[in-house]
Amino acid sequence: MSDMSVAPPYTKVHQHAVFPKPNHDEAARYNFLANFNRYMAQELGPGNALAYEKRVLPQFVAEHRREPKNRHEVRKAMNKDPYHRMWSALRRNSMEFRQQNGRAIVLRQHAELAESIHATNTNTPGLELDPSITTPRYQDAVDIHCMPGSYHGEETAGDFSAGANYDSGIFATTAGGIGALSDGAGQGLVDWIKRTRPGWTPRRVLELGTTIGHNIVPLALTFPETEFVAIDTAAPVLRYAHARARALGADNITFIQADAEDLSRWEDGYFDWVQTTMFVHETSRTALPVIMKEGHRVLAEGGLMLHLEQPPYTDMPVYEQFIRDWDSFNNNEPFWSTVHTLNLPGMMQKAGFGHNEVFEDHVKAVVDRKEFAATADGGEQEDHGRAAAWYALGGWKGGVKGGVADIAA
């Protein structure tokens, strides 16, 4: 076996005031899962490529007299291979195990957490729920990430457990790669904006699909005078997000239950920054253009729209496309496969951005390097979409002002 990096222990996870507290055995399960996920990525994952090169591809060529045309043909052929079937079953089971452990932790202490979260949400402003908001079909068609009830399920009236479960277990899913607060992407955004537009302070920032707010809190703490609005259609995650943000000292975020397809409560040009982080792939082909158009409408002149996602499949070998597609077919991410083939820069332009206003970049997680070595570090095998680095698609409406040159596509 090669030198495999070891995930940090669960004791390094920051347990804020409303964080679900694990007991010894529950933490041990997360430690196992974090390192098991690393083992699958670094040790077992490369075996898929070997199986493809040595068995599946030669068999396909012998049968069809050509190589596979696309990732779908690769998937159908690879799904017959015993090694890939083993790896796929292990990976799926690790996600189900992670969800079971997280739910068990939360439900065991549900009453205590409910009291604390309810007290914060009742006594502290910044949470606006709207029962008239319906769950989009693309959000409730499946239990996303194999999370029972997805983001919207409620065990009791006023429930928060979906958010608490998400916060509890993302450490295991990412093998400890995005930091003690699982906010490596948010910290990466702070680093990116400081380098890209030094000295800029947005007046108002809107985050679409905030979930538990783990990526917007670092920005809110960096810009304490800025007004932040974080929206989601799921009330359970918003209840938890609000209490979590307050526990971490972020008092300048208002969490609102709203649909990103309809931002009509905000006037044109209201926000200086519209942000999504790993949200685009959880929408749909129909919804996404509407979301981008609405985001452009509420964006001020000189403002930034930025989407962090996984990279498009453009110019990517068909095997690489196939292995990155795994979540779409095995981890309840139905739009994952399609979104990576869309012309997202073109969609940004159709939403209203000029060609020279749209840009592509990359953002890498920023974490405490002594305790949390990010999974995107050199020398490690990237887990085909789960590394702590993201493709960034953005647009500066009207170009960048304030002494910063326009960013071209």
C-alpha positions as a Markdown table, in Angstrom:
| # | Residue | x | y | z |
|---|---|---|---|---|
| 1 | Met | 0.0 | 0.0 | 0.0 |
| 2 | Ser | 1.3 | 3.5 | -0.8 |
| 3 | Asp | 1.6 | 6.3 | 1.8 |
| 4 | Met | -1.9 | 7.3 | 2.4 |
| 5 | Ser | -2.7 | 10.5 | 4.2 |
| 6 | Val | -4.8 | 10.2 | 7.3 |
| 7 | Ala | -7.8 | 12.3 | 8.0 |
| 8 | Pro | -7.7 | 14.5 | 11.1 |
| 9 | Pro | -9.6 | 13.1 | 14.1 |
| 10 | Tyr | -13.2 | 14.1 | 14.7 |
| 11 | Thr | -12.1 | 15.8 | 17.9 |
| 12 | Lys | -10.6 | 18.6 | 15.7 |
| 13 | Val | -14.1 | 19.5 | 14.5 |
| 14 | His | -15.3 | 22.7 | 16.1 |
| 15 | Gln | -18.3 | 22.0 | 18.2 |
| 16 | His | -20.1 | 25.4 | 18.5 |
| 17 | Ala | -23.1 | 26.0 | 20.8 |
| 18 | Val | -25.7 | 24.2 | 18.7 |
| 19 | Phe | -23.5 | 21.5 | 17.2 |
| 20 | Pro | -24.7 | 17.9 | 17.8 |
| 21 | Lys | -22.3 | 16.5 | 20.4 |
| 22 | Pro | -21.2 | 12.9 | 19.5 |
| 23 | Asn | -20.4 | 10.3 | 22.1 |
| 24 | His | -17.2 | 8.2 | 21.9 |
| 25 | Asp | -18.7 | 5.5 | 19.6 |
| 26 | Glu | -20.4 | 8.0 | 17.3 |
| 27 | Ala | -17.1 | 10.0 | 16.9 |
| 28 | Ala | -15.3 | 6.7 | 16.3 |
| 29 | Arg | -17.7 | 5.9 | 13.4 |
| 30 | Tyr | -17.0 | 9.3 | 11.8 |
| 31 | Asn | -13.3 | 8.7 | 12.2 |
| 32 | Phe | -13.6 | 5.3 | 10.5 |
| 33 | Leu | -15.7 | 6.9 | 7.7 |
| 34 | Ala | -13.4 | 9.8 | 7.1 |
| 35 | Asn | -10.4 | 7.5 | 6.7 |
| 36 | Phe | -12.4 | 4.9 | 4.8 |
| 37 | Asn | -13.4 | 7.6 | 2.2 |
| 38 | Arg | -9.7 | 8.6 | 1.9 |
| 39 | Tyr | -8.8 | 4.9 | 1.5 |
| 40 | Met | -11.4 | 4.5 | -1.3 |
| 41 | Ala | -10.2 | 7.7 | -3.0 |
| 42 | Gln | -6.4 | 7.1 | -2.7 |
| 43 | Glu | -6.0 | 3.4 | -2.7 |
| 44 | Leu | -9.1 | 1.8 | -4.3 |
| 45 | Gly | -10.1 | 4.5 | -6.7 |
| 46 | Pro | -7.2 | 4.1 | -9.1 |
| 47 | Gly | -8.2 | 0.5 | -9.5 |
| 48 | Asn | -11.2 | 1.7 | -11.5 |
| 49 | Ala | -8.9 | 3.2 | -14.1 |
| 50 | Leu | -6.9 | 0.0 | -14.2 |
| 51 | Ala | -10.0 | -2.1 | -14.7 |
| 52 | Tyr | -11.1 | 0.1 | -17.5 |
| 53 | Glu | -7.7 | 0.1 | -19.3 |
| 54 | Lys | -7.0 | -3.6 | -18.8 |
| 55 | Arg | -10.4 | -5.3 | -19.1 |
| 56 | Val | -13.4 | -3.1 | -19.9 |
| 57 | Leu | -11.9 | -1.0 | -22.8 |
| 58 | Pro | -10.4 | -4.0 | -24.6 |
| 59 | Gln | -13.7 | -5.9 | -24.3 |
| 60 | Phe | -15.6 | -2.9 | -25.5 |
| 61 | Val | -13.3 | -2.4 | -28.5 |
| 62 | Ala | -13.5 | -6.1 | -29.4 |
| 63 | Glu | -17.3 | -6.1 | -29.3 |
| 64 | His | -17.9 | -2.8 | -31.0 |
| 65 | Arg | -14.8 | -2.3 | -33.1 |
| 66 | Arg | -14.4 | 1.2 | -31.6 |
| 67 | Glu | -13.8 | 3.0 | -28.3 |
| 68 | Pro | -16.7 | 4.3 | -26.3 |
| 69 | Lys | -18.2 | 7.5 | -27.7 |
| 70 | Asn | -19.3 | 9.0 | -24.4 |
| 71 | Arg | -19.4 | 8.6 | -20.6 |
| 72 | His | -22.7 | 6.8 | -20.8 |
| 73 | Glu | -21.2 | 3.9 | -22.8 |
| 74 | Val | -18.3 | 3.8 | -20.4 |
| 75 | Arg | -20.7 | 3.6 | -17.5 |
| 76 | Lys | -22.8 | 0.8 | -18.9 |
| 77 | Ala | -19.6 | -1.2 | -19.6 |
| 78 | Met | -18.0 | -0.5 | -16.3 |
| 79 | Asn | -21.1 | -1.4 | -14.3 |
| 80 | Lys | -20.5 | -5.0 | -15.4 |
| 81 | Asp | -17.0 | -5.1 | -14.0 |
| 82 | Pro | -16.6 | -6.8 | -10.6 |
| 83 | Tyr | -14.0 | -4.4 | -9.3 |
| 84 | His | -16.0 | -1.3 | -10.1 |
| 85 | Arg | -19.1 | -2.9 | -8.7 |
| 86 | Met | -17.2 | -3.5 | -5.4 |
| 87 | Trp | -15.9 | 0.0 | -5.2 |
| 88 | Ser | -19.2 | 1.5 | -6.1 |
| 89 | Ala | -21.0 | -0.5 | -3.4 |
| 90 | Leu | -18.5 | 0.5 | -0.8 |
| 91 | Arg | -18.8 | 4.1 | -1.7 |
| 92 | Arg | -22.6 | 4.0 | -1.6 |
| 93 | Asn | -22.6 | 2.2 | 1.7 |
| 94 | Ser | -20.2 | 4.7 | 3.2 |
| 95 | Met | -22.7 | 7.5 | 2.4 |
| 96 | Glu | -25.6 | 5.6 | 3.9 |
| 97 | Phe | -23.5 | 4.8 | 7.0 |
| 98 | Arg | -22.6 | 8.5 | 7.3 |
| 99 | Gln | -26.3 | 9.5 | 7.1 |
| 100 | Gln | -27.3 | 6.9 | 9.7 |
| 101 | Asn | -24.6 | 8.0 | 12.1 |
| 102 | Gly | -25.5 | 11.7 | 11.7 |
| 103 | Arg | -29.2 | 11.1 | 12.2 |
| 104 | Ala | -28.6 | 8.9 | 15.3 |
| 105 | Ile | -26.4 | 11.7 | 16.8 |
| 106 | Val | -29.0 | 14.4 | 16.2 |
| 107 | Leu | -32.1 | 12.4 | 17.2 |
| 108 | Arg | -30.5 | 11.2 | 20.4 |
| 109 | Gln | -30.2 | 14.8 | 21.7 |
| 110 | His | -33.1 | 16.3 | 19.7 |
| 111 | Ala | -34.9 | 17.7 | 22.7 |
| 112 | Glu | -31.9 | 19.5 | 24.1 |
| 113 | Leu | -30.8 | 20.9 | 20.7 |
| 114 | Ala | -34.4 | 22.0 | 20.0 |
| 115 | Glu | -34.6 | 24.0 | 23.1 |
| 116 | Ser | -31.3 | 25.8 | 22.4 |
| 117 | Ile | -32.1 | 26.4 | 18.7 |
| 118 | His | -35.6 | 27.5 | 19.4 |
| 119 | Ala | -34.5 | 30.0 | 22.0 |
| 120 | Thr | -31.9 | 31.6 | 19.6 |
| 121 | Asn | -34.4 | 31.7 | 16.7 |
| 122 | Thr | -37.1 | 33.2 | 18.9 |
| 123 | Asn | -35.0 | 35.8 | 20.7 |
| 124 | Thr | -32.6 | 36.8 | 17.9 |
| 125 | Pro | -33.7 | 38.5 | 14.7 |
| 126 | Gly | -32.6 | 37.3 | 11.3 |
| 127 | Leu | -34.8 | 34.3 | 10.5 |
| 128 | Glu | -37.8 | 34.7 | 8.1 |
| 129 | Leu | -39.8 | 31.6 | 7.3 |
| 130 | Asp | -42.6 | 31.4 | 4.7 |
| 131 | Pro | -44.8 | 28.3 | 4.8 |
| 132 | Ser | -46.2 | 29.3 | 1.3 |
| 133 | Ile | -42.8 | 28.4 | -0.2 |
| 134 | Thr | -43.1 | 25.0 | -2.0 |
| 135 | Thr | -40.3 | 22.6 | -2.4 |
| 136 | Pro | -39.2 | 22.5 | -6.0 |
| 137 | Arg | -39.5 | 19.1 | -7.8 |
| 138 | Tyr | -35.7 | 18.9 | -8.3 |
| 139 | Gln | -35.3 | 19.1 | -4.5 |
| 140 | Asp | -37.8 | 16.6 | -3.3 |
| 141 | Ala | -37.7 | 14.0 | -6.2 |
| 142 | Val | -35.1 | 12.1 | -4.3 |
| 143 | Asp | -33.3 | 12.2 | -0.9 |
| 144 | Ile | -30.3 | 14.1 | -2.0 |
| 145 | His | -27.0 | 12.7 | -0.7 |
| 146 | Cys | -29.0 | 9.7 | 0.6 |
| 147 | Met | -30.1 | 12.0 | 3.4 |
| 148 | Pro | -33.5 | 10.7 | 4.7 |
| 149 | Gly | -36.0 | 13.4 | 4.0 |
| 150 | Ser | -33.5 | 15.4 | 2.0 |
| 151 | Tyr | -33.1 | 19.1 | 3.2 |
| 152 | His | -36.9 | 19.5 | 3.8 |
| 153 | Gly | -37.9 | 16.6 | 5.9 |
| 154 | Glu | -39.2 | 17.3 | 9.4 |
| 155 | Glu | -39.4 | 14.9 | 12.3 |
| 156 | Thr | -41.5 | 17.3 | 14.4 |
| 157 | Ala | -43.1 | 20.7 | 13.8 |
| 158 | Gly | -40.3 | 23.4 | 13.7 |
| 159 | Asp | -37.7 | 20.7 | 13.1 |
| 160 | Phe | -34.0 | 21.5 | 12.4 |
| 161 | Ser | -32.6 | 18.0 | 12.3 |
| 162 | Ala | -31.8 | 18.0 | 8.6 |
| 163 | Gly | -29.4 | 20.9 | 9.1 |
| 164 | Ala | -27.9 | 19.5 | 12.2 |
| 165 | Asn | -27.3 | 16.1 | 10.5 |
| 166 | Tyr | -25.6 | 17.9 | 7.5 |
| 167 | Asp | -23.3 | 19.9 | 9.9 |
| 168 | Ser | -22.4 | 16.8 | 11.9 |
| 169 | Gly | -21.4 | 14.6 | 9.1 |
| 170 | Ile | -19.9 | 16.7 | 6.3 |
| 171 | Phe | -16.5 | 16.1 | 8.0 |
| 172 | Ala | -16.8 | 12.4 | 7.1 |
| 173 | Thr | -18.0 | 12.9 | 3.6 |
| 174 | Thr | -15.1 | 15.2 | 2.7 |
| 175 | Ala | -12.6 | 13.1 | 4.8 |
| 176 | Gly | -11.8 | 16.2 | 6.9 |
| 177 | Gly | -10.7 | 18.2 | 3.9 |
| 178 | Ile | -12.6 | 21.5 | 4.4 |
| 179 | Gly | -11.7 | 22.4 | 8.0 |
| 180 | Ala | -12.9 | 22.4 | 11.6 |
| 181 | Leu | -16.2 | 24.2 | 10.6 |
| 182 | Ser | -16.6 | 22.6 | 7.2 |
| 183 | Asp | -16.3 | 26.1 | 5.8 |
| 184 | Gly | -13.2 | 25.7 | 3.6 |
| 185 | Ala | -15.1 | 26.9 | 0.6 |
| 186 | Gly | -16.3 | 30.0 | 2.4 |
| 187 | Gln | -12.8 | 30.8 | 3.6 |
| 188 | Gly | -11.6 | 30.2 | 0.1 |
| 189 | Leu | -14.0 | 32.8 | -1.1 |
| 190 | Val | -12.7 | 35.3 | 1.4 |
| 191 | Asp | -9.1 | 34.6 | 0.1 |
| 192 | Trp | -10.3 | 34.8 | -3.5 |
| 193 | Ile | -12.1 | 38.2 | -3.2 |
| 194 | Lys | -9.3 | 39.8 | -1.3 |
| 195 | Arg | -6.8 | 38.8 | -4.0 |
| 196 | Thr | -9.2 | 39.5 | -6.9 |
| 197 | Arg | -10.6 | 42.8 | -5.8 |
| 198 | Pro | -8.5 | 44.1 | -2.8 |
| 199 | Gly | -10.2 | 46.8 | -0.8 |
| 200 | Trp | -13.7 | 46.1 | -2.1 |
| 201 | Thr | -16.5 | 46.0 | 0.5 |
| 202 | Pro | -19.9 | 45.0 | -0.9 |
| 203 | Arg | -22.9 | 46.7 | 0.6 |
| 204 | Arg | -25.3 | 43.7 | 0.3 |
| 205 | Val | -24.6 | 40.0 | -0.5 |
| 206 | Leu | -27.1 | 37.4 | -1.5 |
| 207 | Glu | -26.4 | 33.7 | -1.2 |
| 208 | Leu | -28.7 | 31.3 | -3.0 |
| 209 | Gly | -29.1 | 27.7 | -1.7 |
| 210 | Thr | -27.4 | 28.4 | 1.6 |
| 211 | Thr | -28.2 | 25.1 | 3.4 |
| 212 | Ile | -26.7 | 25.7 | 6.8 |
| 213 | Gly | -24.8 | 28.8 | 5.9 |
| 214 | His | -21.3 | 27.3 | 6.4 |
| 215 | Asn | -19.9 | 29.1 | 3.3 |
| 216 | Ile | -21.5 | 32.5 | 3.9 |
| 217 | Val | -20.5 | 32.9 | 7.6 |
| 218 | Pro | -16.8 | 33.4 | 6.8 |
| 219 | Leu | -17.7 | 36.2 | 4.4 |
| 220 | Ala | -20.1 | 37.8 | 7.0 |
| 221 | Leu | -17.4 | 37.8 | 9.6 |
| 222 | Thr | -14.9 | 39.3 | 7.1 |
| 223 | Phe | -17.3 | 42.1 | 6.1 |
| 224 | Pro | -19.1 | 42.9 | 9.4 |
| 225 | Glu | -20.6 | 46.1 | 8.0 |
| 226 | Thr | -22.1 | 44.3 | 5.0 |
| 227 | Glu | -25.8 | 43.2 | 4.9 |
| 228 | Phe | -26.0 | 39.5 | 4.1 |
| 229 | Val | -29.1 | 37.6 | 2.9 |
| 230 | Ala | -29.0 | 33.8 | 2.7 |
| 231 | Ile | -32.0 | 32.0 | 1.1 |
| 232 | Asp | -33.1 | 28.4 | 0.8 |
| 233 | Thr | -36.5 | 26.7 | 0.2 |
| 234 | Ala | -36.0 | 24.3 | 3.2 |
| 235 | Ala | -37.1 | 25.5 | 6.6 |
| 236 | Pro | -35.3 | 22.9 | 8.6 |
| 237 | Val | -31.8 | 23.8 | 7.4 |
| 238 | Leu | -32.6 | 27.5 | 7.8 |
| 239 | Arg | -33.6 | 27.1 | 11.4 |
| 240 | Tyr | -30.3 | 25.4 | 12.1 |
| 241 | Ala | -28.3 | 27.9 | 9.9 |
| 242 | His | -29.6 | 30.9 | 11.8 |
| 243 | Ala | -28.8 | 29.4 | 15.2 |
| 244 | Arg | -25.4 | 28.2 | 14.0 |
| 245 | Ala | -24.5 | 31.6 | 12.5 |
| 246 | Arg | -25.4 | 33.4 | 15.8 |
| 247 | Ala | -23.4 | 30.8 | 17.7 |
| 248 | Leu | -20.4 | 31.7 | 15.6 |
| 249 | Gly | -20.8 | 35.5 | 16.0 |
| 250 | Ala | -22.2 | 36.3 | 12.6 |
| 251 | Asp | -25.0 | 38.7 | 13.4 |
| 252 | Asn | -25.3 | 40.4 | 9.9 |
| 253 | Ile | -27.0 | 37.5 | 8.0 |
| 254 | Thr | -30.7 | 37.3 | 7.5 |
| 255 | Phe | -31.8 | 33.8 | 6.6 |
| 256 | Ile | -35.0 | 33.8 | 4.5 |
| 257 | Gln | -37.1 | 30.9 | 3.2 |
| 258 | Ala | -37.4 | 31.8 | -0.5 |
| 259 | Asp | -37.0 | 30.2 | -4.0 |
| 260 | Ala | -34.1 | 31.4 | -6.1 |
| 261 | Glu | -36.3 | 31.3 | -9.1 |
| 262 | Asp | -38.4 | 34.1 | -7.7 |
| 263 | Leu | -36.4 | 37.0 | -6.2 |
| 264 | Ser | -39.2 | 39.5 | -6.8 |
| 265 | Arg | -39.2 | 40.8 | -3.2 |
| 266 | Trp | -35.9 | 42.5 | -4.0 |
| 267 | Glu | -35.7 | 45.4 | -6.5 |
| 268 | Asp | -33.4 | 45.6 | -9.5 |
| 269 | Gly | -29.7 | 46.1 | -8.6 |
| 270 | Tyr | -30.2 | 45.6 | -4.8 |
| 271 | Phe | -27.2 | 43.3 | -4.2 |
| 272 | Asp | -23.5 | 43.9 | -4.9 |
| 273 | Trp | -22.7 | 40.1 | -4.8 |
| 274 | Val | -24.9 | 37.1 | -5.7 |
| 275 | Gln | -23.2 | 33.8 | -4.6 |
| 276 | Thr | -23.8 | 30.1 | -4.9 |
| 277 | Thr | -21.5 | 27.3 | -3.7 |
| 278 | Met | -22.2 | 23.8 | -4.9 |
| 279 | Phe | -25.8 | 24.7 | -5.5 |
| 280 | Val | -26.1 | 24.8 | -9.3 |
| 281 | His | -25.9 | 21.0 | -9.6 |
| 282 | Glu | -28.9 | 20.6 | -7.3 |
| 283 | Thr | -31.2 | 22.6 | -9.5 |
| 284 | Ser | -32.5 | 21.6 | -12.9 |
| 285 | Arg | -32.1 | 22.4 | -16.6 |
| 286 | Thr | -35.4 | 24.4 | -16.5 |
| 287 | Ala | -34.7 | 26.2 | -13.2 |
| 288 | Leu | -31.1 | 27.2 | -13.7 |
| 289 | Pro | -31.5 | 29.8 | -16.5 |
| 290 | Val | -34.3 | 31.4 | -14.5 |
| 291 | Ile | -32.2 | 31.5 | -11.4 |
| 292 | Met | -29.3 | 33.1 | -13.3 |
| 293 | Lys | -31.6 | 35.7 | -14.9 |
| 294 | Glu | -33.1 | 36.6 | -11.5 |
| 295 | Gly | -29.6 | 36.8 | -10.0 |
| 296 | His | -28.5 | 39.2 | -12.7 |
| 297 | Arg | -31.6 | 41.3 | -12.3 |
| 298 | Val | -31.0 | 41.9 | -8.6 |
| 299 | Leu | -27.3 | 42.5 | -9.1 |
| 300 | Ala | -26.1 | 46.1 | -9.0 |
| 301 | Glu | -23.9 | 47.6 | -11.7 |
| 302 | Gly | -20.3 | 46.7 | -11.0 |
| 303 | Gly | -21.5 | 43.8 | -8.9 |
| 304 | Leu | -20.3 | 40.2 | -8.8 |
| 305 | Met | -22.2 | 36.9 | -9.5 |
| 306 | Leu | -20.1 | 33.9 | -8.6 |
| 307 | His | -20.9 | 30.2 | -8.8 |
| 308 | Leu | -18.6 | 27.6 | -7.2 |
| 309 | Glu | -19.1 | 24.2 | -8.8 |
| 310 | Gln | -17.3 | 21.1 | -10.2 |
| 311 | Pro | -15.6 | 21.6 | -13.5 |
| 312 | Pro | -17.4 | 21.2 | -16.8 |
| 313 | Tyr | -16.7 | 18.1 | -18.9 |
| 314 | Thr | -15.4 | 20.1 | -21.8 |
| 315 | Asp | -12.3 | 18.4 | -23.3 |
| 316 | Met | -12.3 | 15.9 | -20.5 |
| 317 | Pro | -11.6 | 12.2 | -21.4 |
| 318 | Val | -14.7 | 10.0 | -21.4 |
| 319 | Tyr | -13.4 | 7.9 | -18.6 |
| 320 | Glu | -12.9 | 10.9 | -16.4 |
| 321 | Gln | -16.4 | 12.1 | -17.2 |
| 322 | Phe | -17.8 | 8.7 | -16.3 |
| 323 | Ile | -16.1 | 8.5 | -12.9 |
| 324 | Arg | -17.1 | 12.1 | -12.0 |
| 325 | Asp | -20.7 | 11.1 | -13.0 |
| 326 | Trp | -20.9 | 8.5 | -10.2 |
| 327 | Asp | -22.8 | 10.8 | -7.8 |
| 328 | Ser | -25.5 | 11.4 | -10.3 |
| 329 | Phe | -26.4 | 7.7 | -10.6 |
| 330 | Asn | -25.4 | 6.4 | -7.1 |
| 331 | Asn | -25.6 | 9.3 | -4.6 |
| 332 | Asn | -29.0 | 10.8 | -5.5 |
| 333 | Glu | -27.7 | 13.8 | -7.4 |
| 334 | Pro | -30.0 | 13.6 | -10.5 |
| 335 | Phe | -28.8 | 16.9 | -12.1 |
| 336 | Trp | -25.1 | 16.3 | -11.4 |
| 337 | Ser | -24.4 | 14.6 | -14.8 |
| 338 | Thr | -26.3 | 17.1 | -16.9 |
| 339 | Val | -25.0 | 20.3 | -15.4 |
| 340 | His | -21.4 | 19.4 | -16.2 |
| 341 | Thr | -22.3 | 19.3 | -19.9 |
| 342 | Leu | -24.1 | 22.7 | -20.1 |
| 343 | Asn | -22.6 | 25.8 | -21.5 |
| 344 | Leu | -22.8 | 27.7 | -18.3 |
| 345 | Pro | -20.8 | 30.8 | -19.5 |
| 346 | Gly | -23.2 | 31.0 | -22.4 |
| 347 | Met | -26.1 | 30.7 | -19.9 |
| 348 | Met | -24.6 | 33.6 | -17.9 |
| 349 | Gln | -24.6 | 35.7 | -21.1 |
| 350 | Lys | -28.2 | 34.8 | -21.9 |
| 351 | Ala | -29.0 | 36.0 | -18.3 |
| 352 | Gly | -27.7 | 39.4 | -19.2 |
| 353 | Phe | -23.9 | 39.5 | -18.8 |
| 354 | Gly | -21.8 | 40.7 | -21.6 |
| 355 | His | -19.2 | 38.3 | -23.1 |
| 356 | Asn | -16.3 | 40.3 | -21.6 |
| 357 | Glu | -18.0 | 40.4 | -18.2 |
| 358 | Val | -18.0 | 36.6 | -17.7 |
| 359 | Phe | -15.0 | 34.8 | -16.4 |
| 360 | Glu | -13.8 | 31.3 | -15.2 |
| 361 | Asp | -11.4 | 30.7 | -12.4 |
| 362 | His | -10.7 | 28.3 | -9.5 |
| 363 | Val | -11.2 | 28.5 | -5.7 |
| 364 | Lys | -9.4 | 26.3 | -3.3 |
| 365 | Ala | -10.4 | 25.6 | 0.3 |
| 366 | Val | -8.6 | 27.6 | 3.0 |
| 367 | Val | -8.2 | 25.6 | 6.2 |
| 368 | Asp | -5.8 | 25.4 | 9.2 |
| 369 | Arg | -3.0 | 23.6 | 7.5 |
| 370 | Lys | -1.6 | 22.2 | 10.7 |
| 371 | Glu | -4.8 | 20.3 | 11.5 |
| 372 | Phe | -6.7 | 20.0 | 8.2 |
| 373 | Ala | -4.6 | 19.3 | 5.2 |
| 374 | Ala | -7.1 | 19.9 | 2.4 |
| 375 | Thr | -7.8 | 16.9 | 0.1 |
| 376 | Ala | -6.8 | 19.0 | -3.0 |
| 377 | Asp | -3.2 | 19.2 | -1.8 |
| 378 | Gly | -0.6 | 17.9 | -4.3 |
| 379 | Gly | 0.3 | 14.3 | -4.1 |
| 380 | Glu | -3.2 | 13.1 | -3.1 |
| 381 | Gln | -5.7 | 11.4 | -5.4 |
| 382 | Glu | -8.5 | 13.8 | -6.2 |
| 383 | Asp | -11.8 | 12.1 | -5.4 |
| 384 | His | -13.5 | 13.0 | -8.6 |
| 385 | Gly | -15.6 | 15.9 | -7.4 |
| 386 | Arg | -15.1 | 15.7 | -3.6 |
| 387 | Ala | -11.7 | 17.4 | -3.4 |
| 388 | Ala | -11.5 | 20.8 | -1.6 |
| 389 | Ala | -11.2 | 22.8 | -4.8 |
| 390 | Trp | -13.9 | 24.2 | -7.1 |
| 391 | Tyr | -14.4 | 25.6 | -10.6 |
| 392 | Ala | -15.5 | 29.2 | -10.4 |
| 393 | Leu | -17.8 | 30.8 | -12.9 |
| 394 | Gly | -18.5 | 34.4 | -12.5 |
| 395 | Gly | -19.5 | 37.7 | -14.0 |
| 396 | Trp | -18.9 | 41.4 | -13.1 |
| 397 | Lys | -22.0 | 43.2 | -14.2 |
| 398 | Gly | -21.0 | 46.1 | -16.4 |
| 399 | Gly | -17.3 | 45.2 | -15.8 |
| 400 | Val | -15.2 | 45.7 | -12.7 |
| 401 | Lys | -14.9 | 49.2 | -11.4 |
| 402 | Gly | -12.7 | 50.9 | -8.8 |
| 403 | Gly | -9.3 | 50.4 | -10.6 |
| 404 | Val | -9.6 | 46.7 | -11.3 |
| 405 | Ala | -9.4 | 45.7 | -14.9 |
| 406 | Asp | -12.3 | 44.0 | -16.7 |
| 407 | Ile | -12.1 | 40.2 | -16.5 |
| 408 | Ala | -12.6 | 38.6 | -19.9 |
| 409 | Ala | -13.9 | 35.1 | -20.6 |
